[in-house]
Structures are given as structure tokens and as C-alpha cells.
């Protein structure tokens, strides 16, 4: 250690033994000239490392501009004290109180800084400030009206939601008693504040409070005490929710639950009926194909098949509503679908209704099943047509929209974002509120007996919800109705041109098929059709039986035809294990409906073919051939 000039021995002892870090540096350039043991201990650098460093090296990066300013102001008489952020050798930051003054060193000008580590206090203050800032940010961004009061009941914070609910701006209410309390409720208001301050929170009481314009608003009020680290009450926080908004959300939740329950019931009924209809349709088609039937019997069989097909159509519509049908989505634009349907729509509405389309040159693409969206448009158009028995105007409009929090706040399971809107508006009879609340329920209809099944709008609801969108209705009796369909916009590297799928020719084969179906009548029917077409068929009732056959004959099975829902082992689990035993085996799923992984959110598992029950012999053979050709 070099001796300090002048009273060198005394200063050297004081410098070296000082319990606080001390650093001597050159005022021009900032090179460090000397440090004491406390500096070595605090910063983690050795004496030798320090003497190769600059005063800037121990300053936090964000402090460097401030340090440069101080260095530029240094004069022989310049002294300074303040809090700085320094960096230790391990990269950690410490808050230090620095005192800087002139001190000659080895016959040349120098500056001495003494350092006092105040990290604990400074960091605690910073944490407190950050916590306070977070608290204020949380309150200001909350959708609920939130007000904080001091111990005297004067307003300290008044968030934007409170401004929106009550009409006063924050500047108008700060440091004043609550202006929202009606005069006849002031005594009770003080009692509520005293109760909360005493440790008994007020939760969800309903009272009328006053808006700036003088009108009353019924709100649900909750009040709790704010306390410091010692547990002492420092103030109060109160929240206000407009009761009308809350009850609207409750009603929407109950409606959503009701629709979900009805959907589950409809899906379950359709599933059971589809198994029965598969047997009726299958044997009906086989009977109709016989050449030995006389004319009267053949006519009766035709009536049976026709009735079964109408019943199958009803169950398909129930599956659509319950969101259990299989979608095959593509990325496309709604305007392309509407333009392609133009001629069909004009035939649907007749000559006494004017059709107006408002379609921009281009809109965002959406990911939908084109056949199902065509069904949605057709159903909405037919519904509007029926609401205008004396003629009128029907308008179809498409536009890109962006819905914010405000727009979707009153809708369950609907998120803000970019959407494509399809609106169908008529000038017909309109609907009252009671009808609007039930309009999407299956079998609900306002038409006379025999004029409709009540499933058209239920299908619209099911398709749109399963596609990730929503459908809203606006109507007043005597003025007409608007249905607005919102579908999420997607990015599209390439758009699909929706067209008719390529049909696989109906033919038989000689391959071996493992048929797995727990419903015996359906299994016997399918096995009979496949054997008649030349296929070799092994039958199993459960997944375990099927796996046993696969292990015994791993090289013989070409196709696994399995129901999606089986006892013990699901169809999907069976398919995965079948591929492990017999790599290259083809898979064909069938089901009346399923909400298992076969229909992952309504989409066929990639690489597999799906056979929807009920099916005819022709459809079974076509799907079998399609799966084998994969």
C-alpha cells in the first residue's frame, strides 16, 4: 500500500482500518489509485484487481450518465454525498451512500469516496414503491368500480370503472367524502365504513347509489380495511358492481348451462337412435336390392327405407346442435361461399323477396367446414324468408370486425379479437324477447304445425359454436330481425376452394378386416355387408378381444374398422395399439357420435377415415375402400 502524502502515517491507519469501504481515484480519467480492506471485502475484488480498474467499473450501467456529469463538475472544493447503485464482482447490485471529497494522493490531485452500504433500506423502499405502483395499476385496470378511502372516509383513489359507472372524474372526487351516497343513506354509510375498519368486511350488500346526473343505480357493495405491516388500519377499499350487469351475466350463465344440457341430451338420443337406424337402413337397403321381392313388398320396403332416412336426417340435425358432428374444416373466405350460393339463395327466397348482398372485395379468411357453413347460410335465409310471407327485403352482409372487451363482456365464452361477421337481415315480423331467448333451442318453433321441425336455428347455433364463433340475434316485433354470425379470423398462407369431395367407387375386395363393435345387431349387419362384398371379416365385441385377434394373426389384418366408443378400451386407444402390433394397418372409425379424441374438438384425427352412423351398405363399402387405399 502506498503511503498517503502529508500526514501519511495517521491517514494510512485511518484509511486502512476504516470499517466503511474507501476508494481513492484520479479525478481525470477515473483510474482507481487505492482501496482499503473494507472495499475489498464489500465489492469482492482483490487489491490488485482494483488497481487495474476505473471508478466507472463499479457503477451500475444505468448510473454511468450521472457519474460522467459529476466527474465533469469536479473542482478542488467540490464535495458530494448521495445514494448510488454499485456492482460487485459477482454482478450483484448494492445501494450505497457515497461521500466524495478532494484528497491529494502521492503528490497529485485525487478524490476520496467513502461508502456506506444501505441496500437493505433502499431496496425495501423500492419494493414498497413497486408494490404501491402494482396496487394502483391493478385498481386502475380492474373492470369493477373500485374506490379507496382514508381513515376519515375521504376518497384517495377512484378508478376509471368508477368514473364510467358514476360519471364523476377522479379529479372531482379526490380528498372529498363519497358523493355517490344519497343523503338519506349517509348514516348507514358511516356505519358500514366503521364496521369494515373494525375488521368485519362488508360483502355484497345491495344499495342504491347516486350518479353525477342525479339518477340512481342499484349496486352490489363490498368494503374491507387496508392495513399496514403492523396491522393498523390505514384506510378502506370499496368495490361496486352494477346489479343489472351481474344479473345479466348470471342469466347468460344459466342459459349456457341449459343449452349445454339440452345439447348433451340431444346428442345422447341421436347416438342411440343412430345405432338403431343403422340396422334398419342397412337391412332395408339389402332387402330393396333383392330381385325376388314382389311389387307390394318392394314398395313397403322402400317406405321403410325412406322413413329411416328421414329419421337419420333428424338425428344428424340433433348432432349438429349438440356439437358432436364431425367437421372437416378448411381455410377459406365467407364471401366466396356466399357468391357461389347466389343462385341457390335466390331460388330459396322466391320472387317476392328482394335479395341484397353487401360483400367487400376481400375479407379475412376463416377456418370452417364449407358444407356446414353453407347449411348455416341456407338455414338463416330460409328463416328470414318465412318471416316475410308478404315479401320484403333480405340483406346478406359480410365484413371484417374487431371486437374489444366491451363488445364481448356480456357474452359467455367469447374472446376479444379479429372476426369475420356474416349478417342476415330481414324486414319481416320480428320477435319479442321471450321468443329470442328460446330461438336456438331444438324443436322450438313459432311456425304452425307441419311447417318446420324447429331444428334449423339449432343447427346454426351448433355449427357456429363448434367452429369457435358465436351467433347473436337482434329483433323487434314488426321491424324485422338480424342474425349476426361471428367467426374467428385466421392467417391463411393458401386458401381452399371448397368443392365436392372426390367419391371413391363402390366396390368390394379380398382384404381381411377386423370389425370391432359392441352393439351386436350393428356388428352382424356390417359383417354381413362386408362378407357379401368379398372381404374376410374377424369380429370382436371389445377392444381386448380385438387385441387378442391381432396378436394371434398380426400379418393377416389389413383394416381395423372400430366403433369410437367401446367398453374398457376406447377406439382411439385400440387403434394406437393396433398400429404397434401391425405397422401399416389401416384404420376406419365409425360412430353415432363421439366427443372422444376421434373427434378432437370436432375434427377427424389426421390420417384416419370416419364413418358416420347410420350408414347404408353403399356408404360402408365406399368408406372401407377409401380407408384401404390410404
Number of C-alpha atoms within 10 A of each C-alpha: 10 10 15 19 15 12 9 14 12 11 14 17 12 12 23 18 14 15 14 18 23 24 22 25 24 20 19 12 11 18 19 23 22 23 23 21 17 19 23 17 12 16 20 15 16 14 15 10 11 22 15 10 16 16 18 18 17 19 19 19 12 9 14 14 9 11 16 12 10 12 13 10 9 17 11 13 7 12 14 11 13 10 16 19 20 20 18 16 13 9 11 10 16 20 20 19 17 19 16 19 18 19 18 16 21 14 9 9 14 21 23 25 20 19 24 16 19 15 17 12 11 17 13 11 12 12 12 12 12 12 12 12 12 12 11 14 12 12 20 19 13 14 15 18 23 24 24 23 24 18 16 15 18 18 22 18 21 23 22 22 20 23 17 13 18 22 16 18 15 17 9 10 18 16 16 13 15 16 16 19 18 15 10 8 12 13 10 11 16 12 11 18 24 18 16 22 23 12 12 14 18 17 14 14 11 15 16 18 21 18 19 14 9 12 10 16 18 15 21 19 21 19 24 22 25 19 13 9 6 6 8 11 17 14 22 25 20 20 18 24 22 19 17 13 13 14 11 13 16 12 12 15 15 12 15 15 12 13 19 15 13 16 23 18 14 21 27 19 15 26 23 13 17 25 19 19 25 25 21 22 23 22 20 22 17 15 17 17 11 10 8 10 13 9 9 9 13 18 13 13 19 16 13 15 22 14 14 21 19 11 17 22 13 15 24 24 23 28 27 27 32 29 28 28 27 23 22 14 20 16 21 23 24 26 22 14 17 22 12 13 14 12 10 11 17 14 9 12 21 12 10 13 19 14 18 13 16 12 17 11 6 13 20 20 24 22 22 23 20 22 15 19 19 15 16 21 21 20 18 21 24 14 18 28 23 16 20 20 12 10 18 17 17 24 17 21 18 23 18 18 17 13 14 12 12 9 12 14 15 14 16 13 13 16 16 14 13 17 22 23 24 21 22 23 22 29 20 24 18 20 21 13 12 8 14 15 12 14 21 23 20 23 15 17 19 12 12 7 8 6 10 14 13 17 22 25 21 25 26 25 26 25 28 22 21 21 23 16 21 22 19 13 17 15 20 15 12 12 12 21 23 21 19 20 23 25 25 23 22 15 11 14 6 9 14 14 13 17 8 7 6 6 9 15 12 16 12 17 16 12 14 19 25 23 22 27 27 16 13 12 15 20 19 14 17 26 21 16 20 22 16 12 16 14 17 18 20 16 18 20 18 21 26 15 12 22 19 12 17 20 12 10 12 16 13 16 21 19 22 27 26 30 30 27 23 20 12 10 14 18 28 20 15 22 23 13 14 24 14 11 16 18 12 13 21 24 26 23 24 24 22 29 27 22 16 15 16 26 18 14 18 20 16 19 15 8 10 14 20 22 20 19 26 29 24 23 21 16 16 21 22 18 22 27 18 18 23 18 9 12
